[in-house]
Amino acid sequence: MSLLARWMGKHSFPQGIHVPEYKEATEDSKIRRLAFPPEMFVPLSQHTGAPAKPIVHEKQEVVRGEPIAEADGFMSVPMHAPATGVVEQIELARDARGLMSPAIYIRPYPSSSQEVLYGHDIDIDLLSREELIQAVQATGVVGLGGAAFPTHVKLSVPEGKNCDTVIANGCECEPYLTTDHRVMVEYPKAVFKGLEIVMKAMGAKEGIVGIEDNKPEAIKALEANVPEGKNIRVGVCETKYPQGAEKMLIKSLLDREVPSGGLPIDCGVGVFNVATLAQIGELLPRGQGLVERVITVTGPGVTKPGNYIAPLGTPLRYVLDFCGYRGDEVSQVILGGPMMGASASSLEMPIVKGITGILVLTKAGLPTINDDSALPCIKCGTCVHSCPMVLNPSQLGLLAQYTEYEAMAEQHNLMDCFECGCCTYVCPSGIPLVQYFRIAKSIVRQRKAEAKKQ
């Protein structure tokens, strides 16, 4: 923790970096609803785990919120119709990685009010912990902070483990993005309702909303709506990247460390994005499914940046056109933020559950870093001093260049890297370290999987 943060009584963690925020274009923009497109397509794999299985057929009419695909096992979630209309086809569609995967195409009825007509009231107080977990799975909610990990799986505390604290992650330290900020400002009661539900499901006695101090409006809204009689509080953290990483947030708020190779539950904690909790708080009591999410559309490549409620399955190109896409001037479209986001493979892909924002950069935007422009490592140690996981990115980078992937994983804790990008950001030689690590981790996982088959 920095001396300034300690003096001001704000929570923080060692190391990390301070990056320009670039949030001014949308941080005061109220959430608005996007119009429905003439055609939508819902990928059946919008989460970590097995794709959902379609339960509708072509030419079938569906109402908004109706289940259209069921979960294929515990590590899966159902899909719900994002609009009232007709199923046109069930075909392959391009996903965020550029791969083709099954999707359900729906043509919305132009005359429909698009009110959510499917659902039933649920009395949360009457449900057991196991029933709550099943009910969360039925909503189709996954981690809306970008990971898209099935939320009900995180709620299932493994045997022998115990959860005493649930943290609502409202830090949103990624530059440009203001999705979580606006959710906390405009829907604080839903955030706390979702937090209470998750605390009950995990058996936790304490709840904390972690938020960076650069969001005074959200802090004010949260503190004014803290539920009475509940062991829930707001924890204000120093504005620093990557404060929103769950391991860093746990260290900041509780001074606990997640063990190497472990998960938050290994130190008695559950961490959930505030947008995820807000959806649980809104959907679960109504027995409804996830059909839309809030996204930030921003960057110099759009003329109408803002925070929008986007129906899942809305084509990316339709969203960009709505927001004043500047076509020929655009050099890159990033899904998420500039630090951990990924370039969109195509503008024909749809909005899915894991997309937090769309960052549209022009040719005058962020510089491109690649092997051709990188200089040799000068052993300055800047990356070492910035790494929040206290790794040695310089050493890992050298090993990566020599394809010593097993040594990176076994001797230098490569798998503890969560690809925050701090090392790449601060490297004076412009070495794309985090890209090296992503490749190395992928190869290590592939080799381990192949070894298990033998």
N, C-alpha and C positions, 0 to 999 in steps of 0.2 A: 504494500500500500504506500502511495506517495505521502510525503510529509504534509502537503496541502490537504489531501483527502482526510488524513488522520486528524489534522487540526480542525477541520470543518465538520467532523463527525460523520463523514460519508463512507459507505462501504466500498471496498475495492479489493483488488488482487495484485500480486507482484507482476511486474513487467507489462507486456502489451504495448500498444502504440496509440497515438492520437492522430486521427485522420480528419480531413475536412468533412463536414456533415452534409452539405448540399441539400438540406431538408426544407429550406425556406420557400421553395416553390409550391409545396403541398402541405406543410405542417398545419396551416390554418384553413385548409380547404375541407369543408364539411363533406361527409360521405354522400355521394349521389348515386342514383341507380342508372345503369346502362340500359339502353333499349334492347329488346330481344332481336336477335338476328333472324333472317329468313330460314336459315338451316343451322342446326347444332349437331355436334357429334361427341358422344360421351365415351372416352376410352375405358375399357374394363380393367385396366391396370393403372390406377392413380395412387398407388400406395405400395409400400414395401411388403412383399408377400405375394401369395397366389392371386392371379387375376380373378375378378368376379365372374360368375357364370350367368349368361343372359337368361331371363325367364319370360321374355316377350318375343313376339314374332313380327315379321314384316307386315305392314298395313294395319297393325293393331293400334287402336287409339289409347292414349295414356293421359292421365291428368298430372299436373305438376305436383311433385312429391311422391308419386307412386313408385314403389320398387320396380326396377327394370332389370336388375341383375342381383343375384344372391351371393353371399360370401362363400368362397370355396375353402372351407376349413377355418381354423382359429386364426391363422395369420392372413386374414383376408377381411374385406368389408364389402357391404352391398353398395349398389349404385341406385340413384333415384332419378326420376324424370325431372330435368331442369325446367321443363315447360309443358303446358298442355298442348297436345298436338297428336301427330301420327308417326309411328315408326316407319321410316322409309326403307331402311336396309340395315343389315348387320354385316359390316365389312371391315377390312383393314384400313387403318388411318395412321398418319405419321405422328409420332410422339415427340417429346422435347429432345430426345437424343438422336432423332432422325430415323429411328427404327419404325417399322410397321407393326402395329398391334391391333387386336380386335376392338371395334367401337360400334356403338349403337347410334345411328343417324336419326334425328328427330326433326320433323318440320313443324314448327309451332303454328297454332291457329292464329291468324292476325286479329281476329275478332275477340279472342279470349282475354279476360281480365288478368290472367296469369296469377291468380290467387292460389296459394298452396291449399289444395282441397283434400289432401290425403293426410291422415294422422288420427290419433286418439289421445285423450288426456291420460297422464300417468301420475299417480301419487307417489312421489319420491320417498316419502317417509315410510311407506309400506313395503318398500323393496329391501331385500337383503343385499349384502355386498356382491354376491354372485349374480343376483338378478340385475343389479345396477350395471355390472360389467357387460352382461348380455344386452341390456338396453342401450348402452353406449355403442356397442358393435352394430346394433340395428340402425343407429342413426347414420352410419357410414363416416363418422368423424375420424379424421387422421390428424397428425401433427401439421397444423397450418402455418408453422414457422418456416416451412420449407422442406423438412425431412420426410413428411408424409408417412411416418410410421404409425400403424394402427393404434389409436389411443387406448382401446380396450385392452390391448396386450400390455401396455405400460401400466395399466391399472391393476393387473394381475400380479400381486406380490408373490414372488417365488417362495416355496416352502423353505423355512429356516431363515428367511429375511423378515425385516420389520421396517415399516415406514412411519416415522414420527412427524415428518414435516413435508408439506407440499408447497412448492414455490411456483407462483405464476410469473412467467418470464415476460416482462414488459419493457425490457431494456432497448430492444431494436437499435443496436449499435451500428448496423449496416448503413453506410451513407445512402442518401437519396430516399430511402423507404420511410413512409410515415403511416403505414397501414395499422400497426399496433397502437401507435400514438392516438389516432383518431378513434379506434375502437374503445380505448380506455376513456377518452374524453366523452364520447357519445353513448357508450353502452356500459358504464361502470357496474351497474346492477347485474347485468348479464354475466360479466366477468366474475363477480363475487358469487353469484348463484352457481356457476360452473365450478368454481373453486370449492364451494361447500360440498357439491356432489362428488367431486374427485376425492376430497378429504374423507368422506364417508366410505367410498368404495375402497380406499387404500388403508382405512383405519388410522389415519393421521390425526394428531391432536392439535397441530399448529399449521396455519397457512400464512404465507408471506407473498405479497406482490412486490417483486423486484423491479425497480424502474430507475433509469438514469436521471440525473439532476438537470438535464437539458430539456425536460418536458414538464415545466411548471404547471401548465394547464391540466395535463393528465394527472399529475400528483394531486392537485386541488380537487379534481373530480373524484378521484379514488378515495381520498381521505374524507370527503363529505359523504361517502356512501359505504364506508366500512360497516358490515353488519354488527349490530349490537349483540352482546352476549356470546360472541364467537371469538375464539382465540385466533383472530386474523389481524394482520397489520400490514402497513406499507413500508417497505425498506428502500430508502433512497440511496442510490449508488453513484459513485464518481463516473462521469462521462468518459469512457475510454474503450477502445476496441481491443479484444472482443468480449466486452462485459456480458453480452447476451449469450455467450457459450455456456451451456449448463454447468460444466465443471468450474468455470470461472465464477459464475453466479453463486454456486454453492460455497465456494471459498470466500467470496465477498460477504455473503449474508450470514453464513453459519460457521465460517472458519473450519470447514471440514474439507478433506481431500478425497476425491474419488480414487481408489487404488488403480495402479497401472493395469490396463486391460479390463477394468471394471466398469460398472454402471452406477448411476446415482443411487439406486436402491441399495448398493453395497455399503453406503454410508447412511442409510435410513432416510433417503430423500426421494421425492418424485418431482420432476420439473416439467411444466406444461406451458406452452405459449398462451398468451392472454386471448388471442383470437380463437384458439382451440377451446379454451374454457368458456368464452362468450357463446360459441356455437352450442356447446353442451348445455349451458344454462338456458338458452333459448329453445333448443330443439327437444331435449329430453322430456321436459314436463308436458310437451304437446304430442309426444310420440311421433315426431316428424323426422325426415331424413335431410341430409346436407345437399342442397341444390344450388348454392351460390356461395361466394366468398367476397371479402373486401380485398381489393388490390390497389396498389399505387402505380399510376402511369405517369412517368416523369422523364426529365432529361431534355436537352436542347433540341432533340429531334421531334418534339411534339409541341403544338401551339396551345393546347388546352390540358396542361398537367393537372392531376387531381387524384382523389381517392374515390374509387368507384365500387359499387356492388355489381359483380359480374356473374351472370348465370354460368354454371359449369357447362362446358361444351361450346361456349362462344368462341368462334374463330379469332385467332390473334389479329389477323388483318382487319377484321371488323372493329375490334377494340381500338386499334391504332387509327383507323380512319375516323372513328368517332372523336378521337382526341387530337385530331389535326396533325396526322403523320406527314412529315416533311420530306417524304420520298427520296429524291435524288441527293439530298444533303446528308442522309443517314449513312453511317459507316457500320454501325453495330446495334443489334437489339439484344439486350441481356435480360434473362429471366431471373429476377431477384436483384441483388445489389452488385456493385462493382468488385467487392472483395471476395464473395463466395458464390456469386451467381454464375450462370452458364449461358453462353450464346445460344439464341434460339436457332434451331436447325432449319426452321421454315416458318414463314408467316401464315401458313395454312394449318398449323397445329392449333388445338383448342386450349382454352383456359381450363386448367385442372386444379385439383385440391391443393397441390404443393406449390403453386405459383403465388408468391407474395407480392410481386410487383413486376412491372415492365419498364426497364431503363433503356431509353432510346438515345444513343449517342451520335453526334455528327462527326464529320471528318476532323473537326477541331476539338474532339473529346479526349478521352484518356489515351495515352500512347500505347501502342502495341509492343509487348515484350516477347521476344522469341530468342532462339539460340543464335540467330545470325547477328543480333545486335548486342548480345551479352559479351561482357569482358571477363577475363579470368578472375577468380576469387582472390581478393587481396588480404584475406585473413583478418579483417578489421574487427570481427566479433559483433557487429551491429545486429545481425540476425539472432545471435545467441542471447543478447540482452533484451530482445523484443519478444522472443518466443514465450507465450503464456504457459506452455507445457514444459518449459525448462529443458528443451531438447537442444541438440547442436545441429541446426540446419546446414551449416557450412560443411561439417563432416558428412552428414547424410547426402548432401548434394554431390560431393566428390565420389562417394560410394555409388550413387546413382549413375554417374557418368561412366563408371566401370562395371555397371550392371551387377553390383554386389548386393542383390536384393535381400537374400537371406541374412546376410550380415547386418543390413539396415534394420531388419525386423527383430532379429534375435539378440543383437548386441547393442543396438542404439534406439530401441523402442519406437521404431517407425510407426507402428500401428496406434500409438498414442496421439499422433498428429491428427487433428481434425480439420486440416486444410483451411485455416482461417486466413492465410495469405499474408500475415505480418512479415514473415521473412522476405518474401518477394517484394513487398512494398518498400522495405527499408534498404534493400541491397543496393549499394552504390554501383555495383558492376552490372546491374540489370539482369541477374541470373534468374530464370523462371523456376525457382526452387519448388514452389508448391505444385507446379505442373509435373516436375520430376517425381515428387512424392506420390501424386495421384497415380501415375503410371506404375511406380514401384509397388504400391499397395495393391493395385489391381492384379499385378503379376503374382504377388505373394499369395493372394486369396485364390487365384486360379490354380497355382501349383499345389496348394493345400487341398483344394477340392479334388484335383486329379489324383493326389496321393491317397485320399480316402477311398477312391473307386478301385484302387489296385489291391 
